[in-house]
Amino acid sequence: MKPDALTQATKLLASTDKSSTQLAAALGRRGYSQAEIAGALERARALGYLDDRRVAAKKARDDLRAGWVGEALLARLTAAGLEEAVARGAVKDAIAEAGWSAVDAGRRLVAARKLTGAKAARFLASRGFEEDVVERVIEPGGAE
């Protein structure tokens, strides 16, 4: 006999925080009805087990540290099932919390990967860095 949807949701959330969208999809794959899923999500939120803002904050901090920025970072958060407004707020908060600088972050990334020139520029662009930041990072003596 399969557990009720809330019990299953709790088990899924025990291993890793998930967004509401991710949890709903996981419950759906396990055969729960839309009504069961909705009830489980509501109860999990009320108990504090499910919090999209907490998930967004953690993912934004982690992805920012990993070198994702701008629209690329926002796309990663929304792909995780987070609402755009929640994702934007989390990114803004993560940047402020970290005292983050795009140029410094870009320099650390290319130095860690030993990239220069066009390879460095392509890599930074793929991570969402703006063109002017890329230019300051890869140009010798580029000013902040």
N, C-alpha and C positions, 0 to 999 in steps of 0.2 A: 504494500500500500504506500503510495507516495505521500510525502508530508504536505501539510497545507502550504499555501503560497507564501505566507509570512515566514514560516519555519525555513522554507527553501531560500527565501530572500536573505534571511539572517545568515544562513550557511554561506551563501554566495558573497555576502558583504564581509564575512569574517576573514576571508583570505585577502581581500583588497577592496578599497573604496571604489565604488562605481557610481556613475551618473544615473539619474532616473531612467534615461533612455537605455543605457547599457543593461541595467537591472531588468527593465521591462522586457527587453529582447531576450535576455537569458532565461527569464521565466517563461516567455512564450515558446522558446525552443524546447522547454521541458514539458510543454503540453498544458499549461495553465490557461484558463479562459481570460478574456479581457477584463471581465468583472473581478475575477480573483486577483489578477495582476494589479488592477487599480486599487483594490482594497489593501493589498499587501504594501504597495508603494505608500499609500496614505498612512498606514499604521507605522511603517518603518520611518517615515518622516517625523511623525508625532513622537516616536521613541528616540529620535536623534540618531538613528542608524544610517539614514539616507539624507545627504545634504549636498546638493549640487554646488553650492558656493564653496564648501570645504574641498570638494573634489577639484573644482576649478582653481582654487588658490594653490593647492598642492601641485597640480599639473603645471600651472603657469610658472611656479617657482622652479620646479624640476626642469622643465623645458627651456626656460630662460637660462639656467645654469648650463644646460647642454648646448647652448648656442643658437636657439631658435628665437627669432624676433619678428616684430611687425606682423604683416598679414600671414606669413608662414606660421607663426606661433598661434595666431588667432584661428587659423584653419585647423591646426592640430587640436585645439580645444573644442571647436565645434564638431570636428570629426569624432570626438569622444562623446558626442551627444549632449554637449552643453549649449545652452541658449547663448546667442551672440552677445546679448547685453551682460549676462553673467560672466562670459569669457572675457569681454573687454574690461570689465571691472577688475577681474582677477589679474589680468596682465598689468593694468595700471598700478594696482596695489603691489604686485611682485616687483615691478620696476622701482617704485618708491621705497619699498622695504629694503631692497638690495643696494640702493644708492648706485644703480646701474648706469653705465655709460656705454653707448653703442660702439664708439671708437675703441675704448679699452677692451670691451668684450670681443670685438673683431680681431684686435691685435693678439689677444690671448689665444683665440681659436686658431688663427693661421700659424702662430708660433708653435702651438702644441702639435699641429699637424705638419709643421715644416713646409708650409706652402708659400709660394711667392708668385708675383706677377698675375698672369691670366688665370692660373689655377686657383690662386687665392681669391681672385675677384669672382670667379664662377662659384666657388664654394660658398662665399659669403652671400652672394645673391641667392643661392639656393636655400639658404637659411633665413632669408627675408630681410637682409640688411639693405638699406636704401643706397642708391647709387653714390650719393655724396659721401656717405660713411665709408663705402667700399674704397672710393678714391683716396680718402684720408688715411685709411689703413694701409693700403698697398703702396702709396707714394712714399719714398724715403723722406723722413722729416715731416710727414703730413701732420698738420696742426689739428688739435682738437677744436 
